[in-house]
């Protein structure tokens, strides 16, 4: 009897095991069919991403909108007040038209015609209806176009326009417009702008660059729309346009991938002690750094409230977009090497290599965390770092620096000369004594 019960248990266990195996196989078969049915490939148009968590944790405020959301990723999170401003701008834009209703219909149609292409610009699926998605892009795109126009032409502004009368809103916009997660496709902006042009010669690229003219430097960028056309650059969004405005002034040779990897560089204080000088060099981009004859020439970087936000989002874009060279990331790495202490900040500021509007402590912390947790396969300043490391190992620059910084007063200089004369006299006296002894022995 016990043996029978035992056999029944074994049989039931085996039966359950067979059923379990069968169910799993069927489940896996369904899973395989689902895998083969769906398209999981990333669209080649994909250019708007969520900031990687590994970067986001270093400074959350640098990646989140303050007051204005643009596009679908942060829609509904902006202030109700700023949303009203967007509708007011759209109303004003339509009001300039001789037939507002017709213009609005054309704007809706042009965005609807590129809806699928615009959705593919986002790395994640946008769970919005066609009507809502088109409405968001139309409203935000028209607001941005109007904002850039009004910034360039004061006569278009309403005397009570809060954007230009409330200081904090301008600061919020300078921050929110450059966030990677807050971008809308350039093709959307361009289509809306073309339909609402005030004149045939009006350029969206020029208006955008003028709006952000002093973002990186006190010198406005020299890049024009022609530069983008000559290089056949396809702009993806505002952040991408700003990145290209930094890269375009560089020579093709400087944009080439470097063979060498990252080479560590001492901070500005140690480089100065090694006899290396720092000089300001006015260039068309902050990236155009050069080292010649013991002098590191740096185009002055403007360090203000939005500088960290700008660079962080550019770095996040480079780290996320396929086949984009880490040039901005390399720049951040180089500046982090140069700035280790507050004294380094002061050295660069004294030589006009940076235009620091922050406290030295804040500027130091900003540089020290900027490139953390990024990957730089090709370091674009390898040659410069190699040249500086080679130069700082020479004995003459070090000796020259020592004398120039330790014997600057007349008294110190006189004592040094006297000491040198005494040393020479002592040497001569010793030499004559030796020669005299040798002479006596010969005689």
Secondary structure by P-SEA (a helix, b strand, c coil): caaaaaaaaaaaaaaaaaaaaaaaaaaaaaaaaaaaacccccccccccccccaaaaaacccccccccccccccccccccaaaaaaaaaaaaaaaaacccaaaaaaaaaaaaaaaaaaaaacccccccccaaaaaaaaaaaaaaaaaaaaaaaccccccccccccccaaaaaaaacccccccccccaaaaaaaaaaccccccccaaaaaaaaaccccccccccccaaaaaaaccccccaaaaaaaaacccccccccccccccbbbbbcaaaaaaabbbbbbbbccccccccccccbbbbcbbbbccaaaaaaaaaaaaaaccccccaaaaaaaaaaaaacccaaaaaaaaaaccccccccaaaaaaaaaccccccccccccaaaaaaaaaaaaacaaaaaaaaaaaccccaaaaaaaaaaaaaaaaaaaaaaaaaaaaaaaaac
